[in-house]
Amino acid sequence: MDQQDTRIELSKNKITEAALEWMLADGMDALSIDGLVKRSGVAKTTIYRHFESINDILADTIIKTLPKQKSVDTGSIITDMELLLGYTRQSFESATWGKLLADIVKKTIQDEEFRKIKGKHMAQMMDPMRVAIKRSIDRGEINPDIPTENVIVHMIGPCYYAHFECPDLYRTKKDIDLIVHNSLSEYLVNNQ
């Protein structure tokens, strides 16, 4: 990385660190470019050079905050998904991500521009699941006619629900295993 790239990364990091600090203290809706100029010490023109909008800053900050999903390949889609959902649950329980999750969901529902930007950024979070599903299709475990995103939605949906509505559920490996088995049952070839 050359000196210019290093400066760019440093200024982007100052912006996203200030944004994260602010989001944790006051929520996502409180964030503004003028406030970020004051908090980060980065000029407004520099902020706009790196990010097109406040929503770009939000999405980039969220991605940098997310725990990285680990890729797994146990040879079984059921075991792979049990592990991946376990990682997802751990991320929900992290102090930073757990605090931001409700704001992220709310903003995703209310702001179409943010939803589109976040969707592009967040797609990479689900890549380990996509890879595991593709491998399971190649191994003949999952029906190849089923869209990968359907499988992911059936996995992640119960996790979000449990996090917000039933926080005492989905705490144990048994809970995760049950979500995986229920979610995958209709997609498995020969109901393995």
PyMOL commands that set and color helices and strands:
alter all, ss='L'
color gray80, all
select helices_A, chain A and resi 3-26+28-30+33-40+44-50+54-65+77-93+95-110+112-138+148-165+173-184+189-191
alter helices_A, ss='H'
color red, helices_A
deselect
rebuild
show_as cartoon
